[in-house]
Amino acid sequence: MKRVVFSMVLILLLLLGFLGLRFGSALFQEDRPFLTLYSVMKLELSNQIFEQVIETSENKIYVSKTSAFSQEIFQEFMAEKDWQFKEQMGSGFFCEKDGLSAVVTTRMYTKHYFLWTVPKEVQN
């Protein structure tokens, strides 16, 4: 019985150590770090290109792998919602639809993941 408990504690410590090494100081840079980590784990365990982290009254936040996030993927995401990509300025992507404009911003979460914020008006 003691071996089982010891093994479980050891596995838990190894898992926490891995998370600490993988995410380091980025772990608590967001308002809801556990939701972000949960979304990253869902992203890792699926074949999805991005995963929704949270929905607020103003926007939705998504996470994607750094290697997977590209302008083409973003343009596809926006085209599904009938928005047309216009230009990129720094970390902002400018889009238009029916005379309305929206800016989707991106930021690095870790060297492996991007977070991108999509305004609510894009989702409608």
C-alpha positions, 0 to 999 in steps of 0.5 A: 500500500505504501508503494502505491501511495509513494508512486502516486506522489512521485508521479504527481511531483513529476507532472508538476515539475514538467508543467513548471519547466514547460510553462515557467514564468508564463504560468501566472501571467494570465488572469485565469492560468488554470483555464489557459493550461486546461485549454493547452492540454485539450489542444495537445490531446486533440488534432485541433489547430486552436482551442477556445480558452475563455469567453467574456462579454467583450471577446473570446480568447483562443490558444494555438501552437506557435508553429501552427499559428499563421496568417492563413489559419487566421484568414480561414477562421475569419472567412468562416465568419464572413470577415475579410482580412485586410492587413496586419500591423504588429500583433493586430489583424484588421478585418472588415465585414459589411462596413464594420471593422474589427481587430484581432490581437495576438500575443505570446503565451510561452515560446510554444503557444500563442493567445489571440483575442477575437472581439465579440462582433466577429462572433456574431 
